[in-house]
Amino acid sequence: MSASGDHRLESQHLDWSRVPVETLGEGISRQMIVGERLMVCRLRFAPHIIAPAHTHPHEQMTIVERGRVRFTIGDEERVASAGDVLHFPSGCRHGAVMLEEEVILIDIFTPVREDFLNRSLRDWGAA
């Protein structure tokens, strides 16, 4: 699941079906693949889940793999659907509301979100 602790350059070839699934709360699960300076999270949300608006120092790209999501980015709202990609620069305030179907998001962060590695995310989005 994570890169080697000795910091040697190693490639990884992973299959999401073999990456551990962590339940973050009712209707929210996450899988993580962690490199040395980059991480990818695959999040699965039940319909109508709200990810509260938040900021973090990490740069983030989000790919909508399945479903439709209403994102709040700063003061603006946008609906994104499968195939859409969103970019959140460091410090950009953002949140989301899952619409009427299951949603799968792929979040890519740099640097690695140590807060995701060090604690269970009981209040998702509060970082």
ZIJO-V996264 format. One record per backbone hydrogen bond with DSSP energy under -0.5 kcal/mol. NH is the residue of the N-H (numbers start at 1). CO is the residue of the C=O. E is the energy in kcal/mol with one decimal. If there is no record, write none. Layout:
<<NH:CO:E> <NH:CO:E>>
This chain:
<<3:34:-1.0> <7:4:-1.2> <10:8:-0.8> <18:15:-2.7> <19:16:-1.3> <22:30:-2.8> <24:22:-0.5> <24:28:-2.3> <25:28:-1.2> <28:25:-2.2> <29:44:-2.1> <30:22:-2.6> <31:42:-1.8> <33:40:-2.6> <34:1:-2.3> <35:38:-3.0> <39:109:-2.3> <40:33:-2.6> <41:107:-3.4> <42:31:-2.4> <43:41:-0.6> <43:105:-3.0> <44:29:-2.4> <45:103:-3.1> <46:27:-2.2> <48:98:-0.6> <48:99:-1.5> <49:46:-1.3> <51:49:-0.5> <51:96:-3.3> <52:50:-0.7> <54:94:-2.3> <59:110:-2.6> <60:88:-2.5> <61:108:-2.1> <62:86:-2.8> <63:106:-2.8> <64:84:-2.6> <65:63:-0.8> <65:104:-2.4> <66:104:-1.6> <69:80:-2.7> <70:97:-2.9> <71:69:-0.8> <71:78:-3.1> <72:95:-2.3> <73:71:-0.5> <73:76:-3.1> <74:72:-0.5> <74:93:-2.4> <76:73:-2.1> <78:71:-2.5> <80:69:-3.0> <80:78:-0.5> <82:67:-0.9> <83:64:-3.2> <84:81:-2.6> <86:62:-2.9> <88:60:-3.5> <89:87:-0.6> <91:56:-2.8> <92:89:-2.2> <94:54:-2.3> <95:72:-1.9> <96:51:-2.5> <97:70:-1.8> <98:49:-2.9> <99:68:-2.4> <103:45:-2.4> <104:66:-1.8> <105:43:-2.5> <106:63:-2.7> <107:41:-3.1> <107:105:-0.6> <108:61:-3.0> <109:39:-2.7> <110:59:-1.8> <114:112:-1.4> <116:113:-1.2> <117:113:-1.0> <118:114:-1.9> <119:115:-0.9> <122:120:-1.7> <124:121:-0.5> <124:122:-0.9> <126:123:-2.1>>
